[in-house]
């Protein structure tokens, strides 16, 4: 019998109270966030002086805002959130029109809201947007077994661990079209990632550079972590969550085993105070944290908990709760001083302006995790499945 996170939560009155309090606080905060979003003509991502900060429409995080709106609509039933999701979904058509500039991040940009809308409402435009995005990602596949991450001359062989979270759009495309090509591409990339990104101790490279002609491993630069061989915490979170999703879509046991290995490493590194450092191998000073890494990992740990036997799932469930509660207690801003919630997201270790800022996907994964604890069955990464 698999671990039932909803039943376990409901059996604990104190935890139930906390989860319901989070639902109420999120509703109040996101209502304010929508108000502030409607005052600007761009997609909410980060904040500045209490306002949403301007971003380019092609920025990779832009799907997380409408995705959060669908999560809030499911959580509350309020049309305010559905309306905002649809409004901002249409804004992203400009990014699709400029598809040559898109990267591997199209799953983040479309599956988790356009794919969700199609699952809920069978909207034809949402289907087309999501399938177009899947085609873009499939077109980035190198037959040596990896999906190219970024554009630009000299980056033909670059792949990154973040892509594990974008593979679900390819699994989705195979399911809705009946064409196995998309799923096979996703699995080839996941197989390569198991070998080239995940180390024996469960830590992960952020970037791997392959020879684009032969597939030979060339280098593993530090990327958004401190240096080559370091342990960028958000990369570990992308991996544990992403491999769990690949298992959910394929049933391939090696993917779940890999997700668990990375999860064990993540838990061991965060258990001092349950708020992740930006890089688990960073020096003591400065004390950089990353709420986005914590919430991504917590939602992923809840997913792993649902996929394993009851006796095993409790460990992942309890670790997820500790992360969520520690981050909410120490880093959440529930006031109207800012339209976003989590205040200690860090873009990259060496990005000084990007230290301890607010980022929309740090909030998204917290909303997603609270939804799971409340019994949400629709998973943004597998929107055509509700069980």
Protein Blocks (a to p, Z undefined) as FASTA:
>chain_A
ZZdfklmmmmmmklmmmmmmmmmmmmmmmmmmmmmmmmpccdcfbdeehiacdddfklmk
lmmmmmmmmmmmmmnopaklmmmmmmmmmmmmmmmmmmmlpcfklmmmmmmmmmmmmmmn
opaklmmmmmmmmmmmmmmpcfkopacfbgcehilmgccfklmmmmmmmmmmmmmnopak
lmmmmmmmmmmmmmmmmcfkopacfbdcddfknopafbdcekjmmbghiacfklmmmmmm
mmmmmmmmnopaklmmmmmmmmmmmmmmmmmnopacfblkbcfbdcdddfklmmmmmmmm
mmmmmmpcfklmmmmmmmmmmmmmmmmmmmpcfbfkbfbfblcbcfbfklmklgoiadfk
lmmmmmmmmmmmnopabdfklmmbcZZ
